[in-house]
Amino acid sequence: MKKKKILTLCLFRKDEKILLGMKKRGFGAGRWNGFGGKVEVGETIEEAACREVLEEISVSVSEIEKFATIDFSFEGKEEVLEVHFFTALKWTGEPEESEEMRPEWFEIDEIPFKKMWDGDKYWYPLYLAGKKFKGKFHFDERDKVLEYELNEEK
């Protein structure tokens, strides 16, 4: 059985805009994404999501809501990334650039899918429609989607 790594991703919406961050280093560098990372020993998934946002863009999140869990796997890699997705409902502070992320607000109809993970174009419509869901994505060696599954939860 493949080893799982538990991660978080938090998204922000305000009016008809979404906040994304340009990943400046590490896994996913050069792509627009939400904010998140690894769950540390002794913290809940929700605590990890809030901590990562604070570290990456200096915003303090006080209320989040989970909307999805997606497993990501890659050709030739043993590890599966189990990512828990949240939307920030309440926060304080203005997003600031860090060594890891450069935040920017985008109009919903101008989300830069061509500069994001290939799978994002498949699940973002569910998120934007306010749906809750689970899914799986499998990528090739060039990070293109080979297969995926998304199931809406009631």
C-alpha positions in Angstrom: 0.0 0.0 0.0 1.2 3.5 -0.8 2.3 5.8 2.0 0.0 8.8 2.5 1.2 12.3 3.4 -1.5 14.6 4.9 -1.6 18.2 3.6 -3.9 21.2 3.7 -5.0 23.8 1.1 -6.9 26.9 2.0 -8.7 29.2 -0.4 -10.0 32.7 0.0 -13.0 34.3 -1.8 -14.2 37.9 -1.5 -17.0 39.1 -3.6 -16.3 37.8 -7.1 -12.6 37.3 -6.5 -10.3 34.5 -5.4 -6.9 34.8 -3.7 -4.2 32.7 -5.1 -0.5 32.5 -4.4 2.4 32.1 -6.9 4.6 29.4 -5.3 8.1 30.7 -5.4 10.0 27.6 -4.2 9.7 23.9 -3.4 7.0 21.5 -4.6 4.7 23.3 -7.1 7.1 26.3 -7.7 6.0 28.4 -10.6 2.3 27.7 -10.2 -0.6 29.6 -8.8 -2.3 27.7 -5.9 -4.1 28.1 -2.6 -2.2 28.2 0.7 -1.2 25.2 2.8 1.2 22.5 3.5 2.1 19.7 5.9 0.2 18.8 9.1 2.8 18.8 11.9 2.8 16.3 14.8 0.4 17.3 17.5 -1.8 19.6 15.4 -5.2 19.0 13.8 -5.7 19.4 10.1 -7.6 22.6 10.7 -4.8 24.0 12.9 -2.3 23.1 10.2 -4.4 24.9 7.5 -4.5 28.1 9.6 -0.8 28.0 10.6 0.3 27.5 7.0 -1.8 30.5 5.8 -0.2 32.7 8.6 3.3 31.5 7.6 2.7 31.9 3.9 0.8 35.2 3.6 0.6 36.7 7.2 -3.2 36.4 7.4 -4.8 35.1 10.6 -7.7 32.8 9.8 -10.3 32.4 12.6 -12.9 30.3 10.7 -12.6 27.8 8.0 -14.9 25.3 6.3 -13.8 22.0 4.7 -15.1 21.4 1.2 -13.1 18.6 -0.2 -10.5 15.8 0.3 -8.5 14.8 -2.8 -5.8 12.2 -3.1 -3.0 13.1 -5.6 -0.6 10.4 -6.9 2.2 10.6 -9.5 3.7 8.1 -11.9 6.8 6.6 -10.4 6.2 8.0 -6.9 5.2 5.8 -4.0 3.6 8.6 -1.9 0.0 9.7 -2.1 -0.8 13.3 -1.1 -4.1 13.4 0.8 -5.0 17.0 0.6 -7.8 18.5 2.8 -9.3 21.6 1.2 -10.8 24.5 3.1 -12.3 27.9 2.4 -11.5 30.7 4.8 -14.7 32.2 6.1 -13.2 34.8 8.5 -9.8 36.3 8.7 -7.8 39.3 9.7 -4.9 41.0 8.0 -4.0 41.7 4.4 -2.1 39.1 2.4 1.6 39.8 2.2 4.3 38.2 0.1 6.7 35.8 1.8 9.7 33.8 0.8 7.4 31.0 -0.3 4.3 32.7 -1.8 3.3 35.9 -3.7 -0.5 36.4 -3.2 -2.7 38.0 -5.7 -6.5 38.5 -6.1 -8.1 37.2 -9.4 -11.6 37.8 -10.8 -13.4 34.4 -10.7 -13.7 34.5 -14.6 -9.9 35.2 -14.9 -8.5 32.3 -12.8 -5.1 31.5 -14.5 -5.7 27.7 -15.0 -2.9 27.5 -17.6 -0.4 28.4 -14.8 -1.9 26.1 -12.2 -1.9 22.4 -11.5 -3.5 20.5 -14.4 -6.2 19.0 -12.1 -7.4 22.4 -10.8 -9.6 23.0 -13.9 -11.6 19.9 -13.0 -12.4 20.6 -9.3 -12.5 24.4 -9.2 -16.0 24.5 -10.8 -17.3 22.3 -8.0 -15.7 24.6 -5.4 -17.0 27.8 -7.0 -20.5 26.3 -7.1 -20.3 25.7 -3.3 -20.2 21.9 -3.5 -18.5 19.5 -1.1 -16.7 16.6 -2.7 -14.0 13.9 -2.6 -11.7 13.0 -5.4 -8.5 11.3 -6.8 -6.1 12.5 -9.4 -3.2 10.6 -11.0 -0.5 12.6 -12.8 2.1 11.6 -15.3 5.8 12.5 -15.0 5.1 16.0 -16.5 2.3 16.7 -14.0 -0.5 16.2 -16.6 -3.7 14.4 -15.4 -3.8 10.8 -16.6 -7.0 10.0 -14.7 -9.3 11.5 -12.1 -12.5 10.9 -10.2 -14.6 13.5 -8.4 -17.7 12.6 -6.3 -20.0 15.2 -4.9 -21.0 14.7 -1.2 -24.5 15.4 0.0 
